Amino acid sequence: MHEYGLLINGQWTAPNGVAEVRSPFTGEPIYRISIAGEAETRAAVDAAANAFATWSQTPAHERSRLLHRATALIEERKEDMAHILAKEAGKPIRDARGEVSRAIQTFRFAAEEAKRLYGETIPMDAAIGSEGRMGVTFRQPIGVIAAISPFNFPLNLVAHKVAPALASANTVVLKPATQTPVSALTLGEILTDAGLPAGVFNVVVGSGGTVGEALVGSEKVAMVTFTGSPPVGVGIRNRAGMKKVILELGSNSATIVHEDADLALAARQLARGAFAYAGQICISVQRILVHESVRQRFLSLFLPLVQALKVGDPLSEETDVGPMIDRSAADRGMAWVREALDGGARALVTGKQEGNLVWPWVLTDVNREMKIVCEEAFAPVVTIQTYQTFDEAIALVNDSQFGLQAGVFTNNLNLAFQAGRQIRTGGVIVNDTSNYRADHMPYGGLKLSGMGREGIRYTMEEMTEIKLVAFNLQ
């Protein structure tokens, strides 16, 4: 069984605390990892703070070169990293390869954006009394970034925090999810091999109550970037004080299928979008809203695709839906399904549970009070509701405490723009589902879905501060 230490100040350390990472599919231990305490977390923060003095002065071309080198090293280890993802996260191997490819792209975007952190000139003489003056702005790194990442994309969501931080000349202390830390630790090996200076990137694995609290409470941390549950994210925001915060907290995303939509396209994309990685994606399709006039035709296309999905071993090339991350997640998803069925919902596709494996469910006749509708399921379950008017569909999308992304299938350009204007989410995806994401686009939500934006250039703006220098030329 491979053992992993903690990466602190360029060195791999092995404190006394040890834990096992278990396969979500077999339940067997597959890796042994070191667990950090408060002392190790403080040491990592100190290392990052000390490294910031030099790293913040590193030329953009050098930061870009190092990130390009890291990109190449990830690409060299692509298949190995895909297998790590499949084993520790239970992600089907085809999806795992896709995540590694996206992480490569994320690092490549960051390497390019490192050279494009622009400022601007300000016409100071636009103000009365400022004749003969001019101003320039530039962006400065803010310091130590505490990055806290979830289990479901243990490589690419880490990349979305780490790569823009390094590109914008900040230093990082990363706390990956304890269920899936090996991808992040492997990334630590890669960044070290790429030549990143000691202390610029540190990885400490441990509980939120110990490592997370120490990071959020540290006066040397300038920003916390967190992806996870709303209760934890709100708690971080409340304790962060004057630190900058980026929060991505999930959703119960909806997709509209209007009467003029390409139903075959919608069915294909939704069968994928609702059940990829067993629904354990923040922007996974949880609510499908179908115009009443096309409901039967849509279901005749959609339901056979769902029933054809292969559930099983994530290392099998044939698997579409792998295990959920642990038994408690699987049990919770099934409990919410039973609650909906007891409340009058009907199953159009009836799933089942075997340990951590949950087969896809499609439910209809649901209502907004059911948890499977109003909360984030994070399970392979999707609901079907109908509507009569496009305004009603938009109202149903907005009837949520979340607001991350939404999808709209329509060939009417006016309706597409109406959806873009009136749906209260961070992103509206036209003729695709809510779970579309390109790694350079702005990504983030409203309401309980969070605050701030990811997407390399947009994250770099969050991770820097604007400095004005005004000149009196008289």
N, C-alpha and C positions, 0 to 999 in steps of 0.2 A: 504494500500500500504506500503510495507516494506521500511524503510529508512536506508541508509547506510552513515556513516561518513567516514573520512579519517583516515588511520592508521599512526600515527607519534609518534615515540619513545615509542612504546608499548601502546599508548593510542588512543582511538577513539575520534576524534574531529569533530565538526560540525561548520565550518565557515559559514558566512552569505550566500555565493553563493550556490544556490540549482538548480538542474536540474532534469528532468524526463527522465527515460529510457523507450522508447516505443517499443512495440512488432512490429517487422518487418512484421508480418502476419496480425494483426488486426489494427495496428496503435494506439492502446490504451496504456496509461501510465501503466507501470507494477511495476516500482521501482522509488524511489526518492533518489537521491544521492547528496552528498556535493561536491562542486566544489572548488578546490584549486586555490589560487592566488600565486603571487611571494613570499609573506611572508610565507605561508604554505610550499611551495616548499623548500625555504631556510631552514626552520625549519627541514624538513625531511632530507635534505642533512647534516645539522649539526648533527642531531641525528645519522645518519649512520656513519659519520666521527668519532664521539665520541665513538660509539660502536665498531668501527674497532680495536681500541687499545686492547680491551679485546678479542673480537671474533677471531682476527687473531692469538691469542695464545692458542685458545681452541684446545685440543688434537683431533686428527683425529677420535678416537673412539667415542668421545662425539658428534662431528658433525655428524658422521654416525648414532649414536643412535637417535638423534633428527630428522634426515631425515627419518629414519625408522618409528619413531613414527608418523610423518606427513603423511607418506605413508599409515599407518594403518587408520588414521583418515579420509583421503580422501576416502579410501575404504569403511569405515563405512557410509559415506554420499554420496555414489556413485549415487544412484537414485535421490536424492535431487539435486545434482550438475548437473546431466544430464538434469533435468527439467529446471534448471536455464539457461543452455546453449540453450535448445530448445526455451525458451521464449525470451531471450534477443538477441540471434543471429539468430533466425529462423532456427536453424539447425535441420533437421529431428531427432526425438528422438532416433532412432536406431544409427544414426551417433553420436549423442551427447553421448550416452552411450559408444560408441567406443572411443571418445575423452577422456572421464574420465578414461577409462581403460588405455589409452596410458599415461595420466598424472601420474597415479599410477605407471606405469612401469618406466617413466622418473625419478620420485623421487626415486624409488627403485634402479635404475642404479646409481643415484647420491650418494645415501647412501653407495653403495658398492665402488664406485670410490673414495670416501672421504678417504678410507684407502689405496689407490694405487697411490698416487701422488708421483711418484718415481723420484730420480735423478740418477746420474751415477758417476763412477770414471773415471778420465781422466789420461792417461799415459803421464804425463808431460815430462818424459825423452825421448819421441819420438822426441823432439826438441833438437838440439845441444845446449849445454849450460844449459840444465835443468836437468842434471843428479842429482839423489838424491832428486827429487821432485815428489810430487803427487798432484792431484787435485780431488775435489769432487764437484758435483753440486747438488743443491736442488731447489725446486720451492717455491716461496713466493707469497702470495696474493698481489694484487696491490692496494686495497683500496675500495673506494665506486664505485659500478657499477650502472649506470643509465640505466634502462631497459625500453624501449618504445615498446609496443606490439600492434598488430593490432586487428581488430574485428573478423577475420574469424576463429581463433582458440584461443578463449579468455582464455582458461585454459591451453592447452598443450603447446602453444607457450610461454606463461608466464612461465610454468614449465621449458622449455628449456633454459630460461634465469636465472631464480631464483635458481633452484636446483643446477646447477653446480657452481654458484657464492657462494652459502652457503657451498657446499661441499669443495670448495677450500679456505674457510675462508675469503671471501670477504663479505662486507655488501651491501645492495641493497636499491635503491629507484626506485619503479616501477610506471610508468605512463601507465595504461591500456587505451585502446581505449574508448572514451567517449560513443560510441554506446553500448559497451558490457563490462562495468566495474565490474558487480556484481560477476562474476566468480572469478576475481582477489581479490575482497574484501572478498569473502568467503574464498579464500585461505589464506588471511591474518588472518582471524579468526582461521583457522586450524593451521597455524604455531604458532600463539600465544598460542593456547591450547596445542600444542606439547611441549611447554617450551622454544621456541626460545627467547633469551634475548631481552629486549627492545632496539629498535633502529637498530637491525640487518636487519630487513625487514620492509620497510615503503611503503605505497601505497598512492599516490596523484593523484586524478582524475582532469583533466582539459584540456584546449586546448593546442595544440602544440605551438601556438604563445605565450602562457604564461608559462605553466608548462614545455613544451619541451624546449623552449628557455632558461629558467632558469637552467635546468639540463645541457644542452649542454654547457652553458656559465660558469658554476660554476667551480672555481679553485679547489674545493674539490672533484670533480668527476674525477676518474681515467680512466674510460672506459664508452663509450656509446654503448649499443647493441640495434639495431633497426631493426624491420621488418616492411616494408611498401612500399610506392611508390618510384620509382627512383628519382624524383625531390626532395622529402623531404630527402631521404637518402644522395644524393649528397650534399645537403645543409648542413646537419649535418656534413658530412666529411669535408667540406670546413671550417666550423666554429669550429671544434673540437680542432684545434691546436695540441698540443702534446698528447692529450688523445688517448688511444687505441680505436679502433672502430671495431665493427662487424656489417655488413650490409647484410640483406637479402631482396632483392628488387624486386623479382618477375620474371616473364618469359612469353613467349608464346610457351610453351613446345610442342615438336613434338614427335611422335612415328612412327617408321617405321614398316610396315607389309610387309615382304619380301615374295617372291614367294614360299619358302619352309616352311613357318610358319604354325603352328597349327591355322587355321583360326577361328575355334570355340572358342578356348581359347582367341585369340586376340579380337574377337568380344565381348565376355563377359567382358573382362577386360577393353576394351575401352569404352563400353557403361557405365560402372561404372566410369571410370577414367575421362571422359569428363564432366560428369554431377553431380557428387557428390557435395553436398552443392552448388548447382546451379552454378557450375564452379568457385566459389569464393575461390579457393585454388591456392597458388603460383605455384605449379607444376601440376595444372590441365592440361589435354590433350587439347590443342587448335588446333593443326595441326596433321592430320593423313596422312601419306605418304604411299601409297599402290602401290606395283608393278603392272604394267598395266595388267599383265597376270592373276592376281587373283582378280582384282577389283570387278567384278560382283559377284563372289562367296562370297567375303568378305561382300559386301553390302547386299546380300541376308540374311546373318546371323546377321549383325550389325543393320540394320535399324529397323527390327521388335523389337529388344531389346530396342532401343531408344523409339520407339512409345509406348511400354508397360510401360514406367516409369510413376509412379503416382506422380502428382504435387498437392501440397495443404498444409494443416495444418501440421506444424512441430511436433505437439504433437500427431498426428495420427501414429499408428504403421505401417500403410500401405504406408506412404509417402516416396518417393524416392528423390524428388526435392522440397525443401521448397522455401520460399520467398527470394529475394535478400535483402540485408541489409537495403536499403531505396529506395525511388522512384527515386532519381537521378541516382543511380546505374542501376536500371532497365531501365530507359529511355535512358541512355548512351548505354547500350548493344543493345537495339532495334535500336537506331540511327545508330550504326555501321553495324547492319544487313541490314538496309535499304540502307545504302551507298553501301554495297557490291552488293546487288540486283540491285541497279540502275547502278552499274558498270559492270553488265553482269554475276554475280554469279547466280546459280540456287539453289533452296532449295530442297533437297532430303527429309528432314523432316521439315515441316513448323510449327513453334511455334506461340505463341501469347503472349500478355501481358494483365494481369488484375491487376492493381495497382503494387505492388511489386513482384507479381508472373510473372515469364517468363517461358513459356514452351520451351522444348529443340528444338534447331535448328541444322540441318546438312546442310552445304553449300558446293557446289562444283563449278568448273569453276571459281575459285578465282585466284587472282594474288598478288604478293608481295607488291604492293602499297596500297592495301586495309588495313585499320586499323585492321580489324578482323583477318588479317594474320600477320602484322608486329608489332602491338602493343599488349599489354596485355589486353585481353577482360574482364577477371574476370566476366564471364557471362556464361549461359548454351548454348554455341555455339561452334561447332567444324567444322573445314573445312577438306575437302577431296581433296588431290592432288595425282596424279600418277607420277611414274618415270619408267625408263627403266633399269638402271643399279644401283648397290649398291653404286658406287661412286657418282652417281647423287643424290641418296637419302641422303647421308652424306652431300653433298654440300647444299642441301635444308635445312637440319637441321641447319647447320652452318650459313646459310644466315639469320642471326638474330642479333639484337643488344643485345640480352639476351643470357644467357648460364647457366641455373640452372640445369635442368636434362632433359634427353631424354630417350625414350624407344625404344627397338628394338626386334621385334619378328622374330626369325630365328632359325633353327635347325642346321645351319652350324657354327661350332665352329670357323673356321677361320674368317668368316664374323663378328661373335660376337666380336672377339678380334680386328678386324679392326675397328669396330665401337667404341670400348672402347678406342683405341689409337687416332682415328682421329676426333671424335665428340668433339667439343669444349664446353663442359658443365662440371659442377662440378661432375655430376654423370651420368652414363649410366646404364640403367636397362635392362637386357636381359630377353626376354620372359615375360615381364610385361610392364606396362605403365610408363610414366614419373612420375606419382604421387604416386609411391611406396616410402614409407619411413619407416625405422625401427629407433626407437628412440635412439639407441646407435651408429648408423653409422655416418660417417662424412657427413655433409650436408651444402651446400653452393654453390655459383656460380661464374661465370666469367663474364667479360664485365659488362653490366648494371644490371646483376643479383646480384652483390654485392661483398663483400670481407670478408674474415674470414670464419670460420667453426663453425657450431653447431653440436650437437651430444656429449653426456656428457663429455667423456674424452677429446675430441678435444676442446670443449668450455673451459674446465678447463685449458687446455694448453694456450688458448688465454687469460684467466683471471689471469694468473700467470706470473711471471718473473723468469728467470733462474739466480741463484746466484752461482758464483764460489768461492770456498775457496781453495787456493793453499798452500801447506805445503812444506817448505824447511826442509828435514829430515837429512841434513848433520850436 
